[in-house]
Amino acid sequence: MLRLLRKLFEPRSSASAAAPPWLNLIVAVTTVLLFINLYVFFRSTITVWQISLFLTGERIASVIGTLLAILIGAWLAFRFATVSRELVRQDENVGAGNLALFCITTMFNQTRQYQKEIVEPYRERSDAWFNMAASLPLNEKLEFATKDLAFIAQSDPKVFGDLLIEQERFRILAYSIQSHRDITLEQVWPMLSTAGIPMGASIAVSEVEKMLGPGLVKQLKVTTAGIMSNVDENVLSLQHAFSSLRKALKSMYPHRKFIDFKFE
């Protein structure tokens, strides 16, 4: 309530919303009723010889006071409605901003976990294309509520664009990991199993290449190299996107709280 009252008497910005239709209607009806009352009052009271008696200081003050009360009441109602909408809009924007920050941290956690558990053990190994684990895929459904983040696009288009880029980068990585998993489980190991080599058996990579053929081996090598490169780049770019978005949000709403996250 204190925040609403403080906002009520702050100077309006040029971006303030127009008066709502219901307030315009109330002001119009009130004005019409005022003039009807004045007309009846004048008609029943004023005569030529009564003008001097009517135009007393007390009656003039009464009329002016009535007019001022109506104008001040209408202004306060308009300001109250405007400020209320502004506060609601701010709450919605802050909520959308925090959800976007949380989405970035979720993308980072999944990417970082994959980097540590799947990529790191095989980073310098020549047989990574064959032995790198076919892990569970990333959550490719993670995405930003772009409609709710339209206020970011208006105030800082670059930050908004970076969010869309990060979303697409994450989807590409998720697709690559899923492709690697599908190739490994649906093509490579069934072929090796048919050749009498069980999953987990020790076998020379050169022998594996002969069994799989150059086309499938090339596909695996390209996919694996792409995953390793994209994972490393995404880990860094997600941290930058988080920092940029949080900085932009704090610039717009310096007194509001936003999610913070310690990247490791």
Rosetta blueprint (number, residue, H / E / L):
1 M L
2 L H
3 R H
4 L H
5 L H
6 R H
7 K H
8 L H
9 F L
10 E L
11 P L
12 R L
13 S L
14 S L
15 A L
16 S L
17 A L
18 A L
19 A L
20 P L
21 P H
22 W H
23 L H
24 N H
25 L H
26 I H
27 V H
28 A H
29 V H
30 T H
31 T H
32 V H
33 L H
34 L H
35 F H
36 I H
37 N H
38 L H
39 Y H
40 V H
41 F H
42 F H
43 R H
44 S H
45 T H
46 I L
47 T L
48 V H
49 W H
50 Q H
51 I H
52 S H
53 L H
54 F H
55 L L
56 T L
57 G H
58 E H
59 R H
60 I H
61 A H
62 S H
63 V H
64 I H
65 G H
66 T H
67 L H
68 L H
69 A H
70 I H
71 L H
72 I H
73 G H
74 A H
75 W H
76 L H
77 A H
78 F H
79 R H
80 F H
81 A H
82 T H
83 V H
84 S H
85 R H
86 E H
87 L H
88 V H
89 R H
90 Q H
91 D H
92 E H
93 N H
94 V H
95 G H
96 A H
97 G H
98 N H
99 L H
100 A H
101 L H
102 F H
103 C H
104 I H
105 T H
106 T H
107 M H
108 F H
109 N H
110 Q H
111 T H
112 R H
113 Q H
114 Y H
115 Q H
116 K H
117 E H
118 I H
119 V H
120 E H
121 P H
122 Y H
123 R L
124 E L
125 R L
126 S L
127 D L
128 A H
129 W H
130 F H
131 N H
132 M L
133 A L
134 A L
135 S L
136 L L
137 P L
138 L L
139 N L
140 E L
141 K L
142 L L
143 E L
144 F L
145 A L
146 T L
147 K L
148 D L
149 L L
150 A H
151 F H
152 I H
153 A H
154 Q H
155 S H
156 D L
157 P H
158 K H
159 V H
160 F H
161 G H
162 D H
163 L H
164 L H
165 I H
166 E H
167 Q H
168 E H
169 R H
170 F H
171 R H
172 I H
173 L H
174 A H
175 Y H
176 S H
177 I H
178 Q H
179 S H
180 H H
181 R H
182 D H
183 I H
184 T H
185 L H
186 E H
187 Q H
188 V H
189 W H
190 P H
191 M H
192 L H
193 S H
194 T H
195 A L
196 G L
197 I L
198 P L
199 M L
200 G L
201 A L
202 S L
203 I L
204 A L
205 V H
206 S H
207 E H
208 V H
209 E H
210 K H
211 M H
212 L H
213 G L
214 P H
215 G H
216 L H
217 V H
218 K H
219 Q H
220 L H
221 K H
222 V H
223 T H
224 T H
225 A H
226 G H
227 I H
228 M H
229 S H
230 N H
231 V H
232 D H
233 E H
234 N H
235 V H
236 L H
237 S H
238 L H
239 Q H
240 H H
241 A H
242 F H
243 S H
244 S H
245 L H
246 R H
247 K H
248 A H
249 L H
250 K H
251 S H
252 M H
253 Y L
254 P L
255 H L
256 R L
257 K L
258 F L
259 I L
260 D L
261 F L
262 K L
263 F L
264 E L
